[in-house]
Each structure stands twice: as C-alpha cells, then as structure tokens.
Amino acid sequence: MPTPRSAAPIVPSPDGSTLFIIGGYSKENDDKGVPHGDVFSLTQGKQIHSLNFLFHNYVCLQMEQLGNRVKLKSAV
C-alpha cells in the first residue's frame, strides 16, 4: 500500500478494471515535505460471499516504471 499522500492523480485503466495511483506529496513533519515518484495499481480481486453479503478483495501492487520518468514537482 502506498503511504498516505495528497495531490496524487488516480487514473483508471481503459477497461476500468484497475486504478493507478501516481506520485503525490506527503509531509514527514511540519518543516519538510516529500514528493513521491512511485506508481501503484489497485485491482479488484476475487469476490467473497458471507452471510448474504458480497465482499470484494483488492490487490495493491507497486508498479515498475519503464522509459523516461517525469521530474518530481511540487507547489511548495
């Protein structure tokens, strides 16, 4: 799972089966912020039936980035 962050775009895959969480920004303390350059995928796993309820299992994986990377940016 990614660390808690703000300003992270969440983009769906073309077929809508996966969400991609791209980068973002977090604060370690009051003085210093940290830009993130990572990418995570969130995909719905198997369905679980229990007591007439339907639950979904989700899988979150850190993605390997290929090609040219975008430079980290921050408004701070």
C-alpha positions, 0 to 999 in steps of 0.5 A, spaced: 500 500 500 502 506 498 503 511 504 498 516 505 499 522 500 495 528 497 495 531 490 496 524 487 492 523 480 488 516 480 487 514 473 483 508 471 485 503 466 481 503 459 477 497 461 476 500 468 478 494 471 484 497 475 486 504 478 493 507 478 495 511 483 501 516 481 506 520 485 503 525 490 506 529 496 506 527 503 509 531 509 514 527 514 513 533 519 511 540 519 518 543 516 519 538 510 515 535 505 516 529 500 514 528 493 513 521 491 515 518 484 512 511 485 506 508 481 501 503 484 495 499 481 489 497 485 485 491 482 479 488 484 480 481 486 476 475 487 469 476 490 467 473 497 460 471 499 458 471 507 452 471 510 448 474 504 453 479 503 458 480 497 465 482 499 470 484 494 478 483 495 483 488 492 490 487 490 495 493 491 501 492 487 507 497 486 508 498 479 515 498 475 516 504 471 519 503 464 522 509 459 523 516 461 520 518 468 517 525 469 521 530 474 518 530 481 514 537 482 511 540 487 507 547 489 511 548 495 
